[in-house]
Amino acid sequence: MENSTLFLTYLGILLTLLGLSAFFIIRQVFKTRRVETTLGRLQNKLTKEKGTAQEYYELGSLLLDKKLFSQSALYMQQALKALTEEEEQENAPLIFNALGYSYFAQGQFDLAIRQYKAALKITPGYVTALNNLGHSYEKKQLTVQALESYEQALKVEPNNMTAKRRAQSLRKRVAIPMNVQQ
């Protein structure tokens, strides 16, 4: 009696784990299929005809997720060209930031910095662009500028963990030794 109860308990646990695993696998398959369908549809449409800034941005974002950075940069540039005046104020910073990330991922830090600054010119309090700008400056070994970017992000969003952590680390490196006089 005791062995059969233990067996049923183990069997129940095993079936629960298998059911949960199947659920998550099926969910991931549907998610991947949806992304691939959207990617294919947008690529087909945008190779045949001109699209909207939103479509170019969406395709560029999907390519960013797939780590196809150079292709993503091309579509982000197309999104900037397709922006209307009404969309520019709201959507341009997002596109500039994504384009900057594409360049950053390719190791083109100067181009990334230029894009992040363009986003910040339109929306000065854009914390994600400030963090990305700081990271780009770090990669270029421009510690003081990186620290300034992170501190600016903290002024806008004081609880931003990325900016807090990076600024704290950079402050240790920038600390100027005092000239001790006796």
N, C-alpha and C positions, 0 to 999 in steps of 0.2 A: 504494500500500500504506500509506504513511504517512498520507495523507488519510483513508482508510477507518478506520484505527485511531483517529485523532483524532475522526472523526465518531461512531464507536461509543462512545468515551469520553464525549463530550458528550451523546449520546443516553442513555447509562446514567445519567449525572448528572441529566439532565432527568427521566427516568422515576422515579428515586429520589426527587427533590424532589416530583414530582407524587404519588407514592405516599404519602409522608409527609404532604403537605398533605391528601390525601383522608382518611387515617387520622385526623388531628386534627380535621378538619371533621366527620366522621361521629361521632367520640367526643363532640364538643361538642353535636351534634344530639341524641344519645341522652341526654346529661346534662341538657340543657335540657328535653327531653321528660319525663324522669323527675321533674324538679323541678315542672314544670307539672302533671303528673298528680297528684303528691302535694298540691300546692297546691289543685287543684280538688277532690280527694277530701276533704281536711280542711275546706275551706270549705263544701262540701255537707253534710258530717256535722255540723259545729258550728253551722250555721244551723238544722238540723232538731232536734238534740238536744244535751244537755249533754255536754261532753267531759271528758277528764282534763287535769290540769295539763300533762302531757307533750305532749298534742295541741295545746293552746293555745300552748304555748311553741314547738313545732315550726312551727306556722302563723305565729306572730309572727316567728320567725327567718327564715322564707322571705320574708315581707313586708319585713323589714329588708334582706335581700339585694336585693330588688327596689326598694329605696328608697321604699317606701310607709310612711313613718314614723308617720303618725297612725293608720293602720289597725293597724300593728304594735303600737303602744302599747295600743290597745284589747284586743288578744288577750293581750298580756303581763299586763295588769291582770286579765283573766279567768283566766290561768294562776295568778296569785297567790291569787285567790279559791278556785280549785279544789285548791290544795295540801292534802294530808293532813298530819297531824302528823308522820308518819314521813318524808315527803318534804321537809318544810320546812327542816330543817337543811342538807340536801345540795343541794337544788335552788333554794331561795329566793334565795340570793346570785346565781346565774346569771340568774334572771329579773329581779331588781332591777337588775342590771348592764345587761341588754338593754333594759329599760324606760328606764333612765337614758340609754342611747345613743339610743333613739328620741326622747326629749325633747331631748337635746343636738343631734341632727341637725335638729330643728325650731327651734333657737335658744332653747329654754326652759331656760336654764342653771340657774335656781334649782330647778326640778323635777328636772333631771338630778342635781344635787348631792344633793338629798334621797334619790334612789334609790340613788346610789352609797354614801351614808352608811348607808343601810339594809342594803345588801349587806355593808358592812364591819362593821356592828354584829354580824351573824351570824358572819362569817368575817373577822376583823381582818387576816389576812395575805393577802387576795385581791388579788394584784398588779395584775391587769387593772383592777379597780375603783379601786385607788389611782392608777393612771396616768390613767384616765378622769376621776377626781375632780380630779387636778392639771390636766388639760386644760380642764375646765370652769372651774376657778378662773382659769386663764389668760385664757379668753374673757371673764371678768367683770373682768379687770384686777386680780385679787387675787393679786399675785405672791408674797407671803410664804406664803399658804396653799398656793398651787400648789407652791412649793418644798418645803414641809413634806410634802406628799403624795408627791412624787417621792422625797424622802429616805427616807420611811417605806417606799416600795416597794423602794428600794435596800437597806434593812436586811433585808428579807425575801428579796430576790433580787438580790444584789450585781452580777450580770452583766446585769441588765436594760438593754438598749441604749436603749430609749425613755426610761426614767427617767434614765439617765446623761446622755444628750444634752440632755434638757429641763432637768434640774437644773443642769447646767453652764452652759447659756444663762441660766437665771434667776439663778444666783449672780452673774453679771456685772451684771445689772440691779439686784440687791438690795444690792450692795456699798455699804456706808456709807462715805462719804469721811471720812477721819480729820481731826480738827481739829488742824492743825499749830500748835504754840505755840513761840515762840522767845524 
